[in-house]
């Protein structure tokens, strides 16, 4: 399993992402790592992924990838995930959560997660998704409904974990 050729030639999208992270991961460092927003472009440049400014994904490498970054936890937009459940949002995406450290500024771990696992963790079924979107229609501007997951939760959900 440690043979990089397995990952490189595999049709498994998680293995492909894991390989790309292993190859470029030690270069995931610098001031951009601490940025709260707009870090996707720098991340994609290091990993060789196409950058996309899309509601449901940030990158493309043969798979649609949502990039998330944090130190202890991550917040998830329940409206966005409800849209995915109901087929409004892009299907079959992969979420890559990048855990970072301050000293030095670098990504220290990556969790590769099938987005369906996050939806199951958030317990959003079709009925709840419909209710969330209905509620969103009736607020004056936009519904801000978020749920959190800790690093421990995200690591447990991961299809692959890559450490640097």
LUMFIKOL-225034 format. One record per residue: chain; residue in one letter; x, y, z of N, C-alpha, C in turn. Coordinates in nm, 4 decimals, m for minus. Each point is the difference from the previous one (the first is absolute). Layout:
<pts>
+---+---+----------+----------+----------+----------+----------+----------+----------+----------+----------+
! c ! r !      n.x !      n.y !      n.z !     ca.x !     ca.y !     ca.z !      c.x !      c.y !      c.z !
+---+---+----------+----------+----------+----------+----------+----------+----------+----------+----------+
! A ! A !        X !        Y !        Z !        X !        Y !        Z !        X !        Y !        Z !
...
+---+---+----------+----------+----------+----------+----------+----------+----------+----------+----------+
</pts>
This chain:
<pts>
+---+---+----------+----------+----------+----------+----------+----------+----------+----------+----------+
! c ! r !      n.x !      n.y !      n.z !     ca.x !     ca.y !     ca.z !      c.x !      c.y !      c.z !
+---+---+----------+----------+----------+----------+----------+----------+----------+----------+----------+
! A ! X !   0.0818 !  m0.1199 !   0.0000 !  m0.0818 !   0.1199 !   0.0000 !   0.0862 !   0.1263 !   0.0000 !
! A ! X !   0.1243 !  m0.0091 !   0.0489 !   0.0881 !   0.1159 !  m0.0003 !   0.0637 !   0.0243 !  m0.1359 !
! A ! X !  m0.0181 !  m0.0911 !  m0.0919 !   0.0560 !   0.0144 !  m0.1338 !  m0.0755 !   0.1101 !  m0.0736 !
! A ! X !   0.0681 !   0.1103 !  m0.0333 !  m0.0653 !   0.1137 !  m0.0646 !  m0.0579 !  m0.0360 !  m0.1363 !
! A ! X !   0.0541 !  m0.1037 !  m0.0647 !  m0.0562 !  m0.0403 !  m0.1289 !  m0.1447 !  m0.0449 !   0.0159 !
! A ! X !  m0.0332 !  m0.0622 !   0.1133 !  m0.1386 !  m0.0414 !   0.0240 !  m0.0912 !   0.1214 !  m0.0036 !
! A ! X !   0.0412 !   0.1044 !   0.0693 !  m0.0821 !   0.1205 !   0.0064 !  m0.0047 !   0.0702 !  m0.1350 !
! A ! X !   0.1140 !   0.0044 !  m0.0671 !   0.0076 !   0.0740 !  m0.1247 !  m0.0843 !  m0.0645 !  m0.1098 !
! A ! X !  m0.0021 !  m0.1314 !  m0.0069 !  m0.0705 !  m0.0683 !  m0.1071 !  m0.1405 !  m0.0459 !   0.0376 !
! A ! X !  m0.0379 !   0.0201 !   0.1218 !  m0.1302 !  m0.0451 !   0.0480 !  m0.1134 !   0.0849 !  m0.0571 !
! A ! X !  m0.1162 !  m0.0625 !  m0.0213 !  m0.1195 !   0.0729 !  m0.0406 !  m0.0733 !   0.0569 !   0.1213 !
! A ! X !   0.0477 !  m0.0299 !   0.1180 !  m0.0591 !   0.0473 !   0.1253 !   0.0293 !   0.1498 !   0.0151 !
! A ! X !  m0.1039 !   0.0854 !  m0.0026 !   0.0253 !   0.1447 !   0.0084 !   0.0660 !   0.0416 !   0.1312 !
! A ! X !  m0.0277 !  m0.0712 !   0.1095 !   0.0617 !   0.0332 !   0.1287 !   0.1488 !  m0.0309 !  m0.0036 !
! A ! X !   0.0363 !  m0.1097 !  m0.0651 !   0.1407 !  m0.0370 !  m0.0129 !   0.0742 !   0.1011 !  m0.0866 !
! A ! X !  m0.0637 !   0.0466 !  m0.1069 !   0.0622 !   0.0996 !  m0.0885 !   0.0257 !   0.1297 !   0.0765 !
! A ! X !  m0.0997 !   0.0456 !   0.0754 !   0.0155 !   0.1219 !   0.0799 !   0.1077 !  m0.0207 !   0.1059 !
! A ! X !   0.0002 !  m0.1163 !   0.0656 !   0.1005 !  m0.0294 !   0.1020 !   0.1400 !   0.0048 !  m0.0601 !
! A ! X !   0.0179 !  m0.0547 !  m0.1187 !   0.1302 !   0.0026 !  m0.0652 !   0.0420 !   0.1432 !  m0.0294 !
! A ! X !  m0.0913 !   0.0802 !  m0.0528 !   0.0331 !   0.1395 !  m0.0318 !   0.0360 !   0.0770 !   0.1269 !
! A ! X !  m0.0673 !  m0.0312 !   0.1096 !   0.0332 !   0.0633 !   0.1273 !   0.1368 !  m0.0462 !   0.0498 !
! A ! X !   0.0310 !  m0.1285 !  m0.0147 !   0.1309 !  m0.0508 !   0.0430 !   0.1124 !   0.0659 !  m0.0793 !
! A ! X !  m0.0211 !   0.0154 !  m0.1302 !   0.1032 !   0.0573 !  m0.0868 !   0.0202 !   0.1489 !   0.0303 !
! A ! X !  m0.1077 !   0.0763 !   0.0143 !   0.0121 !   0.1450 !   0.0186 !  m0.0158 !   0.0491 !   0.1416 !
! A ! X !  m0.0378 !  m0.0886 !   0.0900 !  m0.0371 !   0.0402 !   0.1350 !   0.1040 !   0.0759 !   0.0788 !
! A ! X !   0.1266 !  m0.0326 !  m0.0176 !   0.1040 !   0.0710 !   0.0749 !   0.0163 !   0.1442 !  m0.0460 !
! A ! X !  m0.0603 !   0.0351 !  m0.1128 !   0.0030 !   0.1385 !  m0.0493 !  m0.1251 !   0.0778 !   0.0398 !
! A ! X !  m0.0890 !  m0.0628 !   0.0762 !  m0.1208 !   0.0685 !   0.0477 !   0.0358 !   0.0793 !   0.1251 !
! A ! X !   0.0688 !   0.1103 !  m0.0213 !   0.0485 !   0.0829 !   0.1112 !   0.0081 !   0.1450 !  m0.0454 !
! A ! X !   0.0115 !   0.0899 !   0.0953 !   0.0116 !   0.1422 !  m0.0315 !  m0.1154 !   0.0797 !   0.0579 !
! A ! X !   0.0021 !   0.1294 !  m0.0225 !  m0.1000 !   0.0901 !   0.0579 !  m0.1425 !  m0.0316 !  m0.0422 !
! A ! X !  m0.0193 !  m0.0539 !  m0.1200 !  m0.1355 !  m0.0301 !  m0.0473 !  m0.0691 !  m0.1029 !   0.0887 !
! A ! X !   0.0764 !  m0.0836 !   0.0694 !  m0.0573 !  m0.1045 !   0.0845 !  m0.0857 !   0.0605 !   0.1111 !
! A ! X !   0.0365 !   0.1179 !   0.0496 !  m0.0734 !   0.0635 !   0.1095 !  m0.1188 !   0.0829 !  m0.0485 !
! A ! X !  m0.0134 !   0.0181 !  m0.1306 !  m0.1117 !   0.0807 !  m0.0518 !  m0.1337 !  m0.0664 !   0.0319 !
! A ! X !  m0.0957 !   0.0808 !   0.0436 !  m0.1325 !  m0.0519 !   0.0332 !  m0.0785 !  m0.0351 !  m0.1274 !
! A ! X !   0.0188 !   0.0794 !  m0.1037 !  m0.0702 !  m0.0194 !  m0.1277 !   0.0988 !   0.0109 !  m0.1154 !
! A ! X !  m0.0446 !  m0.0428 !  m0.1161 !   0.0757 !   0.0161 !  m0.1251 !   0.1393 !  m0.0626 !   0.0039 !
! A ! X !   0.0091 !  m0.1194 !   0.0529 !   0.1262 !  m0.0740 !   0.0045 !   0.0035 !  m0.1098 !  m0.1061 !
! A ! X !  m0.1127 !  m0.0226 !  m0.0667 !  m0.0121 !  m0.1130 !  m0.0928 !   0.0961 !   0.0094 !  m0.1187 !
! A ! X !   0.0207 !   0.1203 !  m0.0521 !   0.0853 !   0.0178 !  m0.1174 !   0.1435 !  m0.0444 !   0.0295 !
! A ! X !   0.0533 !   0.0414 !   0.1157 !   0.1361 !  m0.0379 !   0.0369 !   0.0099 !  m0.1509 !   0.0219 !
! A ! X !  m0.1002 !  m0.0565 !   0.0645 !  m0.0027 !  m0.1435 !   0.0245 !   0.0002 !  m0.0771 !  m0.1322 !
! A ! X !  m0.0853 !   0.0405 !  m0.0906 !  m0.0090 !  m0.0675 !  m0.1302 !   0.1297 !   0.0131 !  m0.0797 !
! A ! X !   0.0658 !   0.1147 !   0.0094 !   0.1261 !   0.0200 !  m0.0721 !   0.1051 !  m0.1009 !   0.0474 !
! A ! X !   0.0049 !  m0.0244 !   0.1298 !   0.0965 !  m0.0953 !   0.0554 !  m0.0329 !  m0.1423 !  m0.0436 !
! A ! X !  m0.1288 !  m0.0347 !  m0.0005 !  m0.0411 !  m0.1378 !  m0.0262 !  m0.0253 !  m0.0313 !  m0.1472 !
! A ! X !   0.0012 !   0.1026 !  m0.0849 !  m0.0229 !  m0.0213 !  m0.1426 !  m0.1459 !  m0.0212 !  m0.0350 !
! A ! X !  m0.0907 !   0.0490 !   0.0838 !  m0.1434 !  m0.0114 !  m0.0259 !  m0.0497 !   0.1234 !  m0.0729 !
! A ! X !  m0.1024 !  m0.0172 !  m0.0847 !  m0.0660 !   0.1137 !  m0.0641 !  m0.0808 !   0.0749 !   0.1054 !
! A ! X !   0.0113 !   0.1325 !   0.0004 !  m0.0761 !   0.0823 !   0.0942 !  m0.1380 !   0.0267 !  m0.0580 !
! A ! X !  m0.1036 !  m0.0108 !   0.0849 !  m0.1368 !   0.0316 !  m0.0401 !  m0.0638 !   0.0834 !   0.1101 !
! A ! X !  m0.0633 !   0.1084 !  m0.0384 !  m0.0739 !   0.0833 !   0.0954 !  m0.1465 !  m0.0380 !  m0.0139 !
! A ! X !  m0.0389 !  m0.1061 !   0.0680 !  m0.1331 !  m0.0580 !  m0.0149 !  m0.0594 !  m0.0222 !   0.1382 !
! A ! X !  m0.1302 !   0.0088 !   0.0131 !  m0.0648 !  m0.0164 !   0.1299 !   0.0257 !  m0.1381 !   0.0617 !
! A ! X !   0.0144 !  m0.1027 !  m0.0830 !   0.0075 !  m0.1367 !   0.0511 !   0.1382 !  m0.0638 !  m0.0071 !
! A ! X !   0.0950 !   0.0649 !  m0.0637 !   0.1364 !  m0.0524 !  m0.0044 !   0.0980 !   0.1121 !  m0.0341 !
! A ! X !   0.1255 !  m0.0223 !   0.0407 !   0.1057 !   0.0991 !  m0.0189 !   0.1054 !  m0.0433 !  m0.1002 !
! A ! X !   0.0061 !  m0.1304 !  m0.0267 !   0.1077 !  m0.0529 !  m0.0820 !  m0.0495 !  m0.1196 !  m0.0805 !
! A ! X !   0.0790 !  m0.0324 !  m0.1037 !  m0.0297 !  m0.1169 !  m0.0825 !   0.1313 !  m0.0683 !  m0.0355 !
! A ! X !   0.0031 !  m0.1323 !   0.0175 !   0.1170 !  m0.0808 !  m0.0384 !  m0.0466 !  m0.1307 !  m0.0653 !
! A ! X !  m0.1203 !   0.0019 !  m0.0547 !  m0.0678 !  m0.1217 !  m0.0436 !  m0.1176 !  m0.0255 !   0.0925 !
! A ! X !   0.0073 !   0.0557 !   0.1199 !  m0.1095 !   0.0020 !   0.0977 !  m0.0247 !   0.1455 !   0.0380 !
! A ! X !  m0.1224 !   0.0301 !   0.0388 !  m0.0329 !   0.1329 !   0.0499 !   0.0322 !   0.0030 !   0.1487 !
! A ! X !   0.0845 !   0.0960 !   0.0396 !   0.0532 !   0.0039 !   0.1355 !  m0.0398 !   0.1295 !   0.0698 !
! A ! X !  m0.0603 !  m0.0133 !   0.1172 !  m0.0263 !   0.1116 !   0.0891 !   0.1157 !   0.0053 !   0.0988 !
! A ! X !   0.0662 !   0.1149 !   0.0106 !   0.1135 !   0.0146 !   0.0897 !  m0.0455 !   0.0752 !   0.1244 !
! A ! X !   0.0239 !  m0.0602 !   0.1157 !  m0.0284 !   0.0625 !   0.1294 !   0.1306 !   0.0024 !   0.0778 !
! A ! X !   0.0124 !   0.0969 !   0.0922 !   0.1237 !   0.0139 !   0.0759 !  m0.0334 !   0.0430 !   0.1415 !
! A ! X !   0.0723 !  m0.0530 !   0.0971 !  m0.0233 !   0.0390 !   0.1380 !   0.1061 !  m0.0558 !   0.0920 !
! A ! X !  m0.0114 !   0.0382 !   0.1289 !   0.0951 !  m0.0482 !   0.1000 !  m0.0627 !  m0.1000 !   0.0961 !
! A ! X !  m0.1245 !   0.0249 !   0.0413 !  m0.0620 !  m0.0873 !   0.0999 !  m0.1362 !  m0.0526 !  m0.0430 !
! A ! X !  m0.0659 !   0.0725 !  m0.0899 !  m0.1345 !  m0.0408 !  m0.0424 !  m0.0347 !   0.0689 !  m0.1313 !
! A ! X !  m0.1148 !  m0.0387 !  m0.0538 !  m0.0483 !   0.0584 !  m0.1247 !  m0.1493 !   0.0230 !   0.0115 !
! A ! X !  m0.0467 !   0.1106 !  m0.0560 !  m0.1434 !   0.0309 !  m0.0051 !  m0.0516 !  m0.0326 !  m0.1396 !
! A ! X !  m0.1196 !  m0.0574 !  m0.0062 !  m0.0604 !  m0.0404 !  m0.1266 !  m0.1312 !   0.0744 !  m0.0216 !
! A ! X !  m0.0152 !   0.0564 !  m0.1200 !  m0.1195 !   0.0744 !  m0.0394 !  m0.1122 !  m0.1000 !  m0.0301 !
! A ! X !  m0.0995 !  m0.0041 !   0.0874 !  m0.1074 !  m0.0987 !  m0.0130 !  m0.0853 !   0.0233 !  m0.1249 !
! A ! X !  m0.0146 !   0.1247 !  m0.0433 !  m0.0768 !   0.0280 !  m0.1224 !   0.0709 !  m0.0615 !  m0.1197 !
! A ! X !   0.1295 !   0.0193 !  m0.0075 !   0.0792 !  m0.0552 !  m0.1105 !  m0.0103 !  m0.1526 !  m0.0045 !
! A ! X !   0.0118 !  m0.0658 !   0.1157 !  m0.0085 !  m0.1462 !   0.0029 !  m0.1424 !  m0.0487 !  m0.0275 !
! A ! X !  m0.1008 !   0.0755 !   0.0413 !  m0.1388 !  m0.0342 !  m0.0335 !  m0.0186 !   0.0043 !  m0.1517 !
! A ! X !   0.0600 !   0.0987 !  m0.0651 !  m0.0081 !   0.0097 !  m0.1461 !   0.0638 !  m0.1224 !  m0.0657 !
! A ! X !   0.1097 !  m0.0463 !   0.0536 !   0.0655 !  m0.1193 !  m0.0553 !  m0.0907 !  m0.1213 !   0.0163 !
! A ! X !  m0.0595 !  m0.0159 !   0.1185 !  m0.0892 !  m0.1139 !   0.0254 !  m0.1150 !  m0.0021 !  m0.1003 !
! A ! X !  m0.0539 !   0.1169 !  m0.0322 !  m0.1149 !   0.0070 !  m0.0899 !   0.0380 !   0.0053 !  m0.1478 !
! A ! X !   0.1279 !  m0.0150 !  m0.0313 !   0.0430 !  m0.0054 !  m0.1393 !   0.0176 !   0.1355 !  m0.0648 !
! A ! X !  m0.0129 !   0.1073 !   0.0756 !   0.0213 !   0.1349 !  m0.0529 !   0.1499 !   0.0253 !  m0.0143 !
! A ! X !   0.0761 !  m0.0450 !   0.0986 !   0.1445 !   0.0174 !   0.0008 !   0.0714 !  m0.1130 !  m0.0712 !
! A ! X !   0.1251 !   0.0245 !  m0.0341 !   0.0833 !  m0.0989 !  m0.0677 !   0.0094 !  m0.1276 !   0.0834 !
! A ! X !  m0.0203 !  m0.1118 !  m0.0662 !   0.0029 !  m0.1309 !   0.0656 !   0.1397 !  m0.0607 !  m0.0065 !
! A ! X !   0.0241 !  m0.0969 !   0.0863 !   0.1223 !  m0.0804 !  m0.0007 !   0.1273 !   0.0833 !   0.0154 !
! A ! X !  m0.0044 !   0.0965 !   0.0914 !   0.1192 !   0.0789 !   0.0284 !   0.0797 !  m0.0656 !   0.1121 !
! A ! X !   0.1242 !   0.0433 !   0.0117 !   0.0888 !  m0.0450 !   0.1059 !   0.0406 !   0.1248 !   0.0789 !
! A ! X !  m0.0035 !  m0.0099 !   0.1316 !   0.0426 !   0.1111 !   0.0845 !   0.1391 !  m0.0317 !   0.0526 !
! A ! X !   0.0920 !   0.0945 !  m0.0167 !   0.1344 !  m0.0133 !   0.0558 !   0.0132 !   0.1037 !   0.1103 !
! A ! X !   0.0086 !  m0.0488 !   0.1231 !   0.0172 !   0.0862 !   0.1157 !   0.1482 !   0.0061 !   0.0325 !
! A ! X !   0.0545 !   0.1211 !   0.0020 !   0.1414 !   0.0208 !   0.0267 !   0.0175 !   0.0537 !   0.1416 !
! A ! X !   0.0619 !  m0.0787 !   0.0842 !   0.0288 !   0.0404 !   0.1380 !   0.1355 !   0.0702 !  m0.0006 !
! A ! X !   0.0056 !   0.1215 !   0.0580 !   0.1236 !   0.0761 !  m0.0062 !   0.0516 !   0.0372 !   0.1382 !
! A ! X !   0.1303 !   0.0312 !   0.0035 !   0.0650 !   0.0410 !   0.1242 !   0.0564 !   0.1410 !  m0.0170 !
! A ! X !   0.0140 !   0.0697 !   0.1125 !   0.0513 !   0.1371 !  m0.0022 !   0.1518 !   0.0064 !  m0.0041 !
! A ! X !   0.0662 !  m0.0919 !   0.0688 !   0.1460 !   0.0046 !   0.0100 !   0.0607 !  m0.1295 !  m0.0497 !
! A ! X !   0.0516 !  m0.0067 !  m0.1179 !  m0.0036 !   0.1012 !  m0.1050 !  m0.1353 !  m0.0020 !  m0.0718 !
! A ! X !  m0.0259 !   0.1040 !  m0.0798 !  m0.1250 !   0.0071 !  m0.0754 !   0.0029 !  m0.1055 !  m0.1098 !
! A ! X !  m0.0708 !  m0.1105 !   0.0249 !  m0.0016 !  m0.1076 !  m0.0994 !  m0.1213 !  m0.0895 !   0.0221 !
! A ! X !  m0.0355 !  m0.0727 !  m0.1039 !  m0.1024 !  m0.1035 !   0.0109 !   0.0697 !  m0.1226 !   0.0585 !
! A ! X !  m0.0571 !  m0.0549 !   0.1063 !   0.0657 !  m0.1152 !   0.0641 !  m0.0735 !  m0.1318 !  m0.0262 !
! A ! X !  m0.1283 !   0.0095 !  m0.0379 !  m0.0773 !  m0.1204 !  m0.0268 !  m0.1123 !   0.0330 !  m0.0972 !
! A ! X !  m0.0403 !  m0.0983 !  m0.0793 !  m0.1116 !   0.0168 !  m0.0929 !  m0.0952 !  m0.1179 !   0.0147 !
! A ! X !  m0.1286 !   0.0300 !   0.0085 !  m0.1030 !  m0.1029 !   0.0086 !  m0.0793 !   0.0044 !  m0.1299 !
! A ! X !  m0.0012 !  m0.1106 !  m0.0717 !  m0.0715 !  m0.0119 !  m0.1273 !  m0.1322 !  m0.0700 !   0.0308 !
! A ! X !  m0.1106 !   0.0715 !  m0.0220 !  m0.1306 !  m0.0486 !   0.0447 !  m0.1010 !   0.0049 !  m0.1146 !
! A ! X !  m0.0666 !  m0.1112 !  m0.0249 !  m0.1130 !  m0.0002 !  m0.0930 !  m0.1070 !   0.0908 !   0.0611 !
! A ! X !  m0.0466 !   0.0977 !  m0.0746 !  m0.0958 !   0.0977 !   0.0525 !  m0.1265 !  m0.0672 !   0.0521 !
! A ! X !  m0.0355 !  m0.1152 !  m0.0541 !  m0.1173 !  m0.0734 !   0.0509 !   0.0183 !  m0.0375 !   0.1467 !
! A ! X !   0.1216 !  m0.0269 !   0.0408 !   0.0267 !  m0.0322 !   0.1407 !  m0.0263 !   0.1217 !   0.0899 !
! A ! X !   0.0339 !   0.1179 !  m0.0497 !  m0.0272 !   0.1227 !   0.0765 !  m0.1507 !   0.0201 !   0.0124 !
! A ! X !  m0.0716 !  m0.0221 !  m0.1091 !  m0.1465 !   0.0138 !   0.0019 !  m0.0607 !  m0.0982 !   0.0997 !
! A ! X !   0.0479 !  m0.1231 !   0.0021 !  m0.0493 !  m0.0979 !   0.0981 !   0.0326 !   0.0439 !   0.1421 !
! A ! X !   0.1196 !   0.0518 !   0.0212 !   0.0404 !   0.0492 !   0.1321 !  m0.0928 !   0.1137 !   0.0452 !
! A ! X !  m0.0342 !   0.0888 !  m0.0929 !  m0.0881 !   0.1134 !   0.0304 !  m0.1466 !  m0.0425 !   0.0123 !
! A ! X !  m0.0281 !  m0.1255 !  m0.0344 !  m0.1348 !  m0.0584 !   0.0088 !  m0.1022 !   0.0764 !  m0.0852 !
! A ! X !   0.0417 !   0.0343 !  m0.1216 !  m0.0906 !   0.0688 !  m0.0929 !  m0.0568 !  m0.1036 !  m0.0962 !
! A ! X !  m0.1282 !  m0.0290 !   0.0149 !  m0.0690 !  m0.0867 !  m0.0956 !  m0.0839 !   0.0887 !  m0.0923 !
! A ! X !  m0.0734 !  m0.0605 !  m0.0907 !  m0.0793 !   0.0785 !  m0.0963 !  m0.1037 !   0.0877 !   0.0708 !
! A ! X !  m0.0647 !  m0.0519 !   0.1036 !  m0.1011 !   0.0778 !   0.0714 !   0.0618 !   0.1225 !   0.0678 !
! A ! X !   0.1087 !  m0.0217 !   0.0717 !   0.0669 !   0.1122 !   0.0670 !   0.0540 !   0.1003 !  m0.1014 !
! A ! X !   0.0554 !  m0.0501 !  m0.1097 !   0.0525 !   0.0884 !  m0.1043 !  m0.1109 !   0.0877 !  m0.0563 !
! A ! X !  m0.1156 !  m0.0593 !  m0.0243 !  m0.1145 !   0.0756 !  m0.0517 !  m0.0420 !   0.1078 !   0.0999 !
! A ! X !  m0.0036 !  m0.0349 !   0.1278 !  m0.0389 !   0.0958 !   0.1046 !   0.1017 !   0.1140 !   0.0110 !
! A ! X !   0.1280 !  m0.0318 !  m0.0090 !   0.1034 !   0.1035 !   0.0065 !  m0.0165 !   0.0978 !  m0.1156 !
! A ! X !  m0.0194 !  m0.0517 !  m0.1209 !  m0.0141 !   0.0883 !  m0.1164 !  m0.1307 !   0.0789 !   0.0042 !
! A ! X !  m0.1038 !  m0.0600 !   0.0544 !  m0.1274 !   0.0721 !   0.0154 !   0.0182 !   0.1152 !   0.0986 !
! A ! X !   0.0660 !  m0.0264 !   0.1105 !   0.0270 !   0.1047 !   0.0986 !   0.0852 !   0.1102 !  m0.0621 !
! A ! X !   0.0976 !  m0.0390 !  m0.0809 !   0.0880 !   0.0966 !  m0.0668 !  m0.0797 !   0.0945 !  m0.0909 !
! A ! X !  m0.1059 !  m0.0513 !  m0.0621 !  m0.0838 !   0.0826 !  m0.0884 !  m0.0732 !   0.1106 !   0.0754 !
! A ! X !  m0.0247 !  m0.0209 !   0.1288 !  m0.0867 !   0.0904 !   0.0751 !   0.0734 !   0.0984 !   0.0904 !
! A ! X !   0.1311 !  m0.0007 !  m0.0024 !   0.0728 !   0.1006 !   0.0774 !   0.0225 !   0.1222 !  m0.0888 !
! A ! X !   0.0115 !   0.1187 !   0.0604 !   0.0118 !   0.1219 !  m0.0805 !   0.1198 !   0.0023 !  m0.0954 !
! A ! X !   0.1121 !  m0.0539 !   0.0383 !   0.1190 !   0.0028 !  m0.0858 !   0.0471 !  m0.1418 !  m0.0305 !
! A ! X !   0.0757 !  m0.0548 !   0.0933 !   0.0584 !  m0.1327 !  m0.0206 !   0.0103 !  m0.0692 !   0.1352 !
! A ! X !  m0.0258 !  m0.1275 !   0.0029 !   0.0092 !  m0.0788 !   0.1219 !   0.1456 !  m0.0368 !   0.0274 !
! A ! X !   0.0463 !   0.0284 !   0.1203 !   0.1327 !  m0.0412 !   0.0438 !  m0.0210 !  m0.1113 !   0.1016 !
! A ! X !   0.0117 !  m0.1237 !  m0.0463 !  m0.0209 !  m0.1172 !   0.0848 !   0.1227 !  m0.0881 !  m0.0138 !
! A ! X !   0.0759 !  m0.0124 !   0.1082 !   0.1243 !  m0.0750 !  m0.0068 !   0.0054 !  m0.1075 !   0.1075 !
! A ! X !   0.0737 !  m0.1047 !  m0.0304 !   0.0262 !  m0.1073 !   0.0953 !   0.1507 !  m0.0233 !   0.0027 !
! A ! X !   0.0505 !  m0.0362 !   0.1152 !   0.1442 !  m0.0179 !   0.0159 !   0.0389 !  m0.1469 !   0.0077 !
! A ! X !   0.1234 !  m0.0264 !  m0.0371 !   0.0626 !  m0.1306 !   0.0179 !   0.1415 !   0.0258 !   0.0499 !
! A ! X !   0.0446 !  m0.0782 !   0.0962 !   0.1354 !   0.0140 !   0.0526 !   0.0987 !  m0.0730 !  m0.0909 !
! A ! X !   0.1284 !   0.0260 !   0.0220 !   0.1030 !  m0.0743 !  m0.0743 !  m0.0163 !  m0.1501 !   0.0212 !
! A ! X !  m0.0319 !  m0.0388 !   0.1227 !  m0.0198 !  m0.1422 !   0.0301 !  m0.1150 !  m0.0571 !  m0.0831 !
! A ! X !  m0.1098 !   0.0745 !  m0.0106 !  m0.1136 !  m0.0427 !  m0.0827 !   0.0430 !  m0.0157 !  m0.1453 !
! A ! X !   0.0695 !   0.1009 !  m0.0514 !   0.0391 !   0.0006 !  m0.1410 !   0.0983 !  m0.1132 !  m0.0314 !
! A ! X !   0.0902 !  m0.0245 !   0.0917 !   0.0961 !  m0.1095 !  m0.0199 !  m0.0729 !  m0.1342 !  m0.0037 !
! A ! X !  m0.1010 !  m0.0147 !   0.0861 !  m0.0797 !  m0.1244 !   0.0017 !  m0.0805 !  m0.0162 !  m0.1288 !
! A ! X !  m0.0401 !   0.1102 !  m0.0629 !  m0.0778 !  m0.0055 !  m0.1239 !   0.0879 !  m0.0255 !  m0.1233 !
! A ! X !   0.1298 !   0.0248 !   0.0130 !   0.0895 !  m0.0005 !  m0.1152 !   0.0104 !  m0.1361 !  m0.0685 !
! A ! X !   0.0008 !   0.0036 !  m0.1322 !   0.0303 !  m0.1168 !  m0.0813 !   0.1509 !  m0.0248 !  m0.0008 !
! A ! X !   0.0782 !   0.1079 !   0.0103 !   0.1457 !  m0.0061 !   0.0062 !   0.0484 !   0.1147 !   0.0887 !
! A ! X !   0.1089 !  m0.0243 !   0.0711 !   0.0677 !   0.1036 !   0.0800 !   0.1438 !   0.0056 !  m0.0473 !
! A ! X !   0.0481 !   0.1213 !  m0.0277 !   0.1380 !   0.0190 !  m0.0427 !   0.0657 !   0.0953 !   0.0988 !
! A ! X !   0.1119 !  m0.0422 !   0.0582 !   0.0749 !   0.0841 !   0.0936 !   0.1269 !   0.0489 !  m0.0665 !
! A ! X !   0.0432 !   0.1204 !   0.0385 !   0.1219 !   0.0581 !  m0.0574 !   0.1026 !   0.0256 !   0.1097 !
+---+---+----------+----------+----------+----------+----------+----------+----------+----------+----------+
</pts>
